[in-house]
Amino acid sequence: MSNRKKCDVIVVGAGPVGLVAGLALQKKGISSVVIEAEPFGRARPGSRAIYLHSATLKLLEETSKGLGFTLARNGIIWPVKRTLYKGKEVYVRNYGITNNKDPHKLPHFTALHQDEIEKHIYEECLEAGVEFSWNSPVDKLVIEKDHVILTTKSGEEWEAKYIIGSDGARSVVREQAGLKFEGPRTNDTFLVVDVKEDAENPLPLERTFHYQHPAMGGRNVMFVPFKGGWRVDLQLLENDNPEEFSDLEGVKKWLPKVMDSKYTERITWVSTYRFHQVVANSFTDEKHRVLLAGEAAHLFAPFGARGLNSGVPDALLAVRGIEKALKANSEEERTEAIEAVANERRIAALWNRDGSSTALHHLQGNAPDMNMKRELAASLVSIIPRLGRWLDEGPYGPKFGPPELTTKY
């Protein structure tokens, strides 16, 4: 077909992971386009991913000089993390670090709204000359031995040697490539509320987690600050009706029990989740022409901020694998290059799923064994301080199991 557009790589999806893939391809001089189903400037509700680990900032800085530092400078660092159990403080740590503007050293993390993260990466893409095709939902992929033909719903055709599918949880690329999610969906319902900070009278910058908040009937509550706002996470109990807590009037009833009532007039987003804990059965197709990245490849409960922070290396390794495959001297060498990165990122995704599953088990109010461990740990914190650290790390996926509680205690 004469009007079919051609390039080496098509990136599907212009969320943060797709933007990173497009930027990395452009920086390496690989001809590419980023195709997005929605129109340019589409509304993106809620804060979503708000936390970038230092490792992610370093990767972004290596991809495009200055990008890691721009994101760090435009986010915030909270210096204090605090954990309470039934209203009693069991752990506090003050890092005393709030400097995110050091021009020579990236901070250990930064927190800002996903819209802002995307804006800064998109600006780098524009500066680098990344090509975009907006308002172009994918209809069909035809995957051949040596190329892929992508047809959009408007009938536009693209041909490429490779496709990076970063088109999110309902990925058309994943489905068209014959790949499937595997894993459970949790029964726990979590509520996420974004509120705008009062710039004149802001709250102290602290990440605070409450096990069984006394004002919330024993429900877990977490407060996480990001630039200009707060995320409030509420874990509902098994028999709760999510709608009672999540409609705006419902939120306005319970939020003043845990925050100053002024924040009821500063709500910007409310969402409920039942988390998927799923990983694609393969991150590449049988012909090794498609690679999945980000939420097209895996969905985790958000404990430990594992989603975007694993999506970025997914994208960068996909680009690295494709770069190697484009230079390959044989079909075997080409497929090995794609298979290697697909396997590496799938192993990472399974590890992340295990970590978030551990955190989920740690948090579940209806798990009797964990209830007993938490209760015991909280009661013994003054004697064994490391138990406080175990409680604190729980919501993110503990780095280690609960310490042995021997009979002498």
Secondary structure, 3 states (H helix, E strand, C coil): CCCCEEEEEEEECCCHHHHHHHHHHHHCCCCEEEECCCCCCCCCCCCCCCEEEHHHHHHHHHHCCCHHHHHHHHCECCCEEEEEECCEEEEEEECCCCCCCCCCCCCCEEECCHHHHHHHHHHHHHHHCCCEECCCCEEEEEECCCCEEEEECCCCEEEEEEEEECCCCCCHHHHHCCCCEECCEEEEEEEEEEEECCCCCCCCCEEEEEECCHHHCCCCEEEEEECCEEEEEEECCCCCCHHHHHCHHHHHHHHHHCCCHHHHHCEEEEEEEEEECEEECCCECCCCCEEECHHHCEECCCCCCHHHHHHHHHHHHHHHHHHHHHCCCCHHHHHHHHHHHHHHHHHHHHHHHHHHHHHHHHHCCCCHHHHHHHHHHHHHCCCCCHHHHHHHHHHHCCCCCCCCCCCCC
